[in-house]
Amino acid sequence: MRKNDNACLVCGKPLIYYTKPQLMKCHFCHQEFTSYACCEDGHYVCDDCHSKKGIEAIISFCLKTGSSDPIRIAQSIMEDPFIYMHGPEHHTMVGAALLTAYRNAGGEIDLKEALTEMHERGKQYPGGSCGFWGCCGAAVSVGMFISIITNTTPLSSKTWGWSNEATSRALAKIASYGGPRCCKRNSFTAILAAVEFVSEKMGIGMEVPERIVCTFSDENHECLGKRCPYNQNYQ
């Protein structure tokens, strides 16, 4: 059974969010961090501990699959019990699914090396940034993906623009659906934006399903329901 990340990973009680960061100690690694969230009983789990096993599942699946459909890749990864309903592992997962599908669709990259780099970049983007920074990590993961496949640096010219444009397209589409947060909805939306971008700019066509139906609605307490384009009852 998948675990519900609307609740504490330690005790299962609801999470609470602060508008200003608090000094907290991670329940698992015992290191101190400033964070905006803990559960009602004060349990806090840092991003690294939250994501560790999920990242392992992401890399393992991506190295094995021959699919060129990043949505299907992401959906398969999401079924792993260590990919929670919400969480910073999605900041790596979106880019990883895209890198894998891109390579399988004919893109010339060293997948293992690219996935390692995706993890290094993705883990630096904090959980909760969608609300606290106004920039969802799924959209940023798209920019990371474009940067990796084009070997972009801060000194690049055309591809520097591509990386930022791809992020902005994904973010605008994510924003169009409104809140509250949903890592699944945002991941699907970001991936679709990236597929369109790569086809337009690079001529490589990754596959996507005709319709995406989310199977996680019952696990998300803040689900938009019929207003979500991936809900089975979307209107």
Residue pairs with C-beta under 8 A, 6 or more apart in sequence:
1 81
2 79
2 81
2 83
2 84
2 85
2 216
2 219
3 9
3 81
3 82
3 84
3 85
4 84
4 85
4 219
5 84
5 85
5 86
5 87
6 14
6 15
6 85
6 86
6 219
6 220
6 221
6 222
7 13
7 14
7 15
7 39
8 14
8 15
8 38
8 39
8 40
8 41
8 43
8 45
9 43
9 45
9 50
9 84
10 27
10 39
10 43
10 45
11 39
11 41
11 43
13 39
13 40
13 41
13 43
14 39
14 40
15 37
15 38
15 39
15 40
16 37
16 38
16 39
16 40
17 36
17 37
17 128
17 131
18 36
18 37
19 36
20 36
21 34
21 35
21 36
22 34
22 35
22 36
22 38
23 32
23 33
23 34
24 32
24 33
24 34
24 35
24 38
24 42
24 44
25 31
25 32
25 33
25 44
26 32
26 33
26 44
26 45
26 46
26 49
27 43
27 44
27 45
27 49
28 45
28 46
28 49
29 46
29 48
29 49
31 46
33 44
33 46
35 44
35 46
36 128
36 132
37 44
37 127
37 128
38 44
47 88
47 123
47 126
47 127
48 123
50 84
50 87
50 88
50 89
50 127
51 87
51 88
51 89
51 92
51 123
53 82
54 80
54 82
54 83
54 84
54 87
54 89
54 93
55 89
55 92
55 119
55 123
56 82
57 77
57 80
57 82
57 83
58 77
58 83
58 89
58 92
58 93
58 96
58 115
58 119
59 96
59 115
59 116
59 119
61 73
61 76
61 77
61 80
62 73
62 77
62 96
62 97
62 99
62 100
62 111
62 115
63 111
63 112
63 115
65 73
65 76
65 100
65 104
66 104
67 73
67 100
67 101
67 104
67 207
68 101
68 104
68 105
68 206
68 207
69 101
69 206
69 207
69 208
69 209
70 97
70 98
70 100
70 101
70 102
70 191
70 194
70 195
70 206
70 208
71 97
71 188
71 191
71 192
71 208
71 209
71 212
72 207
72 209
73 97
73 100
73 101
74 93
74 94
74 97
74 187
74 188
74 191
75 215
77 83
77 93
77 96
77 97
78 93
78 184
78 187
78 216
82 89
83 89
83 90
83 93
85 183
85 184
85 216
85 219
85 220
86 127
86 181
86 182
86 183
86 220
87 127
87 183
88 122
88 123
88 125
88 126
88 127
88 137
90 137
90 138
90 141
90 183
90 186
90 187
91 122
91 123
91 125
91 127
91 137
91 138
91 140
91 141
92 118
92 119
92 122
92 123
92 141
93 122
93 141
93 187
94 137
94 138
94 141
94 142
94 145
94 187
94 190
94 191
94 194
95 118
95 121
95 122
95 141
95 142
95 144
95 145
95 148
96 115
96 118
96 119
96 122
97 191
98 141
98 142
98 145
98 191
98 194
98 195
98 198
98 206
99 109
99 111
99 114
99 115
99 118
99 145
99 148
99 149
100 111
100 115
101 195
101 206
101 207
102 109
102 145
102 149
102 198
102 204
102 206
103 109
103 111
103 114
105 204
105 205
105 206
105 207
106 204
107 149
107 202
107 204
109 148
109 149
114 148
114 149
117 148
118 141
118 144
118 145
118 148
121 144
121 148
122 137
122 141
122 144
125 137
125 140
125 141
126 132
126 133
126 137
127 137
129 135
129 136
129 137
129 140
130 136
130 137
130 181
130 186
131 179
131 181
135 171
136 171
136 174
136 181
136 186
136 190
138 170
138 174
138 183
138 186
138 187
138 189
138 190
139 167
139 168
139 170
139 171
139 174
139 186
139 190
139 193
140 167
141 190
142 166
142 167
142 169
142 170
142 190
142 191
142 193
142 194
142 197
143 163
143 164
143 166
143 167
143 170
144 163
145 166
145 194
146 152
146 159
146 162
146 163
146 166
146 167
146 194
146 197
146 198
147 159
147 163
150 156
150 159
150 162
150 163
151 159
152 159
152 160
152 162
152 163
153 160
154 160
162 197
162 201
165 197
166 193
166 194
166 197
169 193
169 196
169 197
170 189
170 190
170 193
170 194
173 189
173 190
173 192
173 193
174 185
174 186
174 189
174 190
177 185
177 189
177 224
177 227
177 228
177 229
178 224
178 227
179 222
180 222
181 222
182 220
182 222
182 223
182 224
182 228
184 214
184 216
184 220
184 230
185 214
185 224
185 228
185 229
185 230
188 212
188 214
188 230
189 229
191 208
192 208
192 212
195 206
195 208
198 204
198 206
199 205
199 206
212 229
212 230
213 230
213 231
213 232
214 228
214 230
214 231
214 232
217 223
217 225
217 228
217 231
217 232
223 231
224 231
225 231
225 233
226 233
226 234
226 235
227 234
228 234
